[in-house]
Amino acid sequence: MTSTIQTTQIKPCTLTQLAAIYGVHVRTMKKWISPHQEAIGQKQGRIYTALQVKVIFEKLGLPGLATD
């Protein structure tokens, strides 16, 4: 059995970039992030820092991986 691990580079992103990574609309991304806002923290201008993006990936799951 072969297992493929998808790697996602963690770098600072805008909300639009995050939505594109997850393949959803910006409004949907806002709704997904909203319950985790306290853990994620405030954006730095328009950008989520790499650490914030890491937290988003932890809270929402890695993009492109199906969860059962």
DOVEXGU-951560 format. One record per atom (N, C-alpha, C, O, CB): residue in one letter; x, z, y. Coordinates in steps of 0.1 Angstrom, whole numbers, plus 5000, padded with zeros to 4 digits. Glycine has a CB too. Layout:
<pts>
aXZY...
</pts>
This chain:
<pts>
m500850004988m500050005000m500950005012m501850085014m499050125000t500749915021t501549895033t500749955045t499549925047t501849755036s501450035053s500850095065s501550035077s502750035078s500950245065t500749995087t501249945099t500950045111t499850085112t500649805103i501950085118i501850175129i501950095142i502950025144i502850285128q500850105150q500850035163q501550125173q501150245174q499449995167t502450075180t503050155191t502550105204t502449985207t504650145190t502250205213t501850175226t502750245236t503050365235t500350225228q503250165245q504250215255q503450295265q502450255270q504950095262i503950415267i503350505276i504050495290i505150525291i503350655271k503250435299k503850415313k502750445323k501550445319k504450275314p503050465335p501950485345p501050365346p501450255345p502650505359c499750395347c498650295347c497550325357c497350435360c498150275333t496950215362t495750235370t494550245360t494750225348t495550115380l493450285366l492250295358l491850155352l491450145340l491050345366t492050055360t491749915355t492649875344t492249815334t491949815367q493949915344q494849885334q494549955321q494549905310q496349915338l494150085322l493750165311l492450105304l492350095292l493450305315a491550065312a490349995307a490649875299a490049845289a489349965319a491649795305a492049675298a492749705284a492549635274a492949585307i493549805284i494149855272i493149885261i493349855249i495149965274y492149955265y491050005256y490049895253y489149905244y490350125261g490049785262g489149675260g487649705264g486749665258g489049635246v487549795275v486249825280v486249805295v487249775301v485949975277h485049815300h484849805315h485349925322h485350035316h483349775318v485649915334v486250025342v485150145343v485550255342v486549985357r483950115344r482850215344r482850295331r482650415331r481550155347t483050225320t483050295307t484250385306t484150495301t483050185296m485350335311m486650415311m486450545319m486850645315m487850335316k485850535331k485550645339k484650755331k484950875332k484850605352k483650705324k482750795317k483550865305k483350975303k481650715311w484450785299w485250845288w486250955293w486451055287w485950735281i486850925305i487851015310i487151135317i487751245317i488650945321s485951125322s485351235330s485251365323s485651465329s483951185333p484951375310p484851515304p486251575302p486351695300p484251495290h487351495303h488651545301h489451555314h490651575314h489451455292q488751545326q489451545339q490251665341q491351655347q488351535350e489851785337e490651905339e492051895332e493051935338e489852025334a492051845320a493251835312a494151725317a495351735317a492951805297i493551615322i494251495327i494851525341i495951495344i493351375328g494051585350g494451605364g494151495373g493651395369g495951635364q494551515386q494251405396q495251295395q496451315392q494251475410k494751175398k495651055399k496651075411k496351145420k494850925400q497751015410q498651005421q498450875428q499050775425q500151015415g497550885438g497150765445g496150695436g495150745433g498350675450r496550565432r495650485423r496150495409r495550435400r495650345428i497250565407i497950565394i497850695386i497950805392i499450525396y497650685373y497850795364y499250795360y499850685356y496850785352t499950915360t501350915356t501450895341t500450895334t501951055360a502650875337a502950855322a502450985314a501850965304a504450835320l502651105320l502151225313l500651225312l500151265302l502751345320q500051185323q498551175323q498051075313q497051095306q498051145337v498750955312v498350855303v498450905288v497650875280v499250725305k499550985286k499751045273k498551135269k498051135258k501051125272v498151215279v497051305276v495751225274v494951265265v496751395289i495551115281i494351035279i494350975265i493350975258i494350915289f495550925260f495650875247f495350985236f494750955226f497050815244e495851105239e495551215230e494051255229e493551275219e496351345234k493451245241k492051285241k491151175236k490151205229k491651315256l491451055239l490550935235l490950865222l490250785217l490450835246g492150895218g492750825206g493550705211g493350655222g491650785197l494450665203l495250545207l494450425207l493550405199l496450535197p494650335217p493850215218p494050125206p495250115201p494250135231g493050065201g493149965190g493050035176g493149955166g494349895192l493050165176l493050225162l491650285160l491050355168l494050345161a491050235149a489650285146a489750425140a490650455132a489050185135t488850515144t488850645139t487650655129t486550615133t488750755150d487850725118d486750745109d486150875110d485250915102d487250715094
</pts>
